[in-house]
Amino acid sequence: MFSVLRARAGAAAVAIGAMSVLTVTAGPAQAAVNPANCQFSYNLSIGRVAADCWNPTESGWYIQLTCERFRNGSHYYARGSIVYGSGVSAAQCDAHTSEIAGVDIVDI
């Protein structure tokens, strides 16, 4: 009887061990921030945009603005602070010399 219990206990331990290995190696978490999980706030008088994003993966991201110069139409980028996980990243174009031409969330 004891050998049957040991065999069952051993099989249960193997099954639990196999399940924990499967749990650990279940695949990487998604690293991209979903822009649908972000709220954007704009202050166009100073050319500033802020993104408040919920990111359960704790991966890094930041907001990037494409700024277009009034003078010649050339572009430059303004990058916000890097955020790991959920938080706010803000960037600003020079409102005296350019306007906001695009807003992107960049994953790092």
C-alpha positions as CSV (number, residue, x, y, z in Angstrom):
1,M,0.0,0.0,0.0
2,F,2.8,2.4,0.9
3,S,4.5,1.8,-2.5
4,V,1.3,2.7,-4.3
5,L,1.0,5.9,-2.3
6,R,4.6,6.7,-3.0
7,A,4.1,6.0,-6.7
8,R,1.0,8.3,-6.8
9,A,2.9,11.0,-4.8
10,G,5.8,10.7,-7.2
11,A,3.6,11.0,-10.2
12,A,1.9,14.0,-8.7
13,A,5.2,15.6,-8.0
14,V,6.3,15.0,-11.6
15,A,3.0,16.4,-12.9
16,I,3.3,19.5,-10.7
17,G,7.0,20.0,-11.8
18,A,6.0,19.7,-15.4
19,M,3.3,22.2,-15.0
20,S,5.7,24.7,-13.4
21,V,8.1,24.3,-16.2
22,L,5.3,24.9,-18.7
23,T,4.3,28.0,-16.7
24,V,7.9,29.4,-16.7
25,T,8.4,28.8,-20.4
26,A,5.0,29.9,-21.6
27,G,6.3,32.5,-23.9
28,P,7.4,36.1,-23.7
29,A,5.0,38.8,-22.6
30,Q,3.9,41.3,-25.2
31,A,6.3,44.2,-25.1
32,A,4.4,46.8,-27.1
33,V,2.3,49.6,-25.6
34,N,-1.2,49.6,-27.1
35,P,-2.0,53.2,-28.0
36,A,-5.7,52.4,-27.3
37,N,-4.6,52.2,-23.7
38,C,-3.4,55.8,-23.8
39,Q,-5.0,59.1,-23.1
40,F,-3.5,62.0,-25.0
41,S,-3.6,65.6,-23.9
42,Y,-2.7,68.5,-26.2
43,N,-1.6,72.1,-25.5
44,L,-1.2,73.4,-29.0
45,S,-0.4,76.9,-27.8
46,I,3.0,75.7,-26.7
47,G,3.2,72.6,-29.0
48,R,3.1,70.1,-26.1
49,V,1.6,66.6,-26.1
50,A,1.4,64.2,-23.2
51,A,0.5,60.5,-23.3
52,D,-0.8,58.8,-20.1
53,C,-0.6,55.1,-20.9
54,W,-1.5,51.9,-19.1
55,N,1.1,49.3,-19.7
56,P,0.9,46.0,-17.7
57,T,4.0,44.5,-19.3
58,E,6.4,47.0,-17.5
59,S,8.2,47.4,-20.8
60,G,9.8,50.8,-21.7
61,W,8.2,53.3,-24.0
62,Y,8.1,57.1,-24.8
63,I,6.1,59.6,-26.8
64,Q,7.7,61.0,-30.0
65,L,6.5,64.0,-31.8
66,T,7.3,64.8,-35.4
67,C,7.7,68.5,-35.6
68,E,7.5,70.5,-39.0
69,R,9.4,73.8,-39.3
70,F,7.3,76.7,-40.6
71,R,10.3,78.1,-42.5
72,N,11.2,75.2,-44.8
73,G,8.9,72.3,-44.0
74,S,11.7,70.1,-42.6
75,H,11.1,67.7,-39.8
76,Y,12.7,67.0,-36.5
77,Y,11.7,64.8,-33.6
78,A,10.9,65.7,-30.0
79,R,11.1,62.8,-27.6
80,G,9.5,62.5,-24.2
81,S,10.8,60.8,-21.1
82,I,11.2,57.0,-21.0
83,V,8.5,55.3,-18.9
84,Y,8.7,51.7,-17.7
85,G,5.2,50.3,-17.2
86,S,2.3,52.7,-16.8
87,G,2.8,56.4,-16.6
88,V,3.1,59.7,-18.5
89,S,5.5,60.8,-21.2
90,A,5.4,64.3,-22.6
91,A,7.2,66.0,-25.5
92,Q,7.1,69.5,-27.0
93,C,7.8,71.1,-30.4
94,D,9.0,74.7,-30.5
95,A,5.6,76.4,-31.0
96,H,7.4,79.6,-32.3
97,T,9.1,77.9,-35.2
98,S,7.2,74.7,-35.9
99,E,4.0,72.7,-35.5
100,I,3.1,69.1,-34.6
101,A,3.0,66.9,-37.6
102,G,2.7,63.5,-36.0
103,V,2.5,61.7,-32.6
104,D,3.9,58.2,-32.0
105,I,4.4,55.9,-29.1
106,V,7.8,54.2,-29.4
107,D,8.6,51.0,-27.6
108,I,12.2,50.3,-26.4
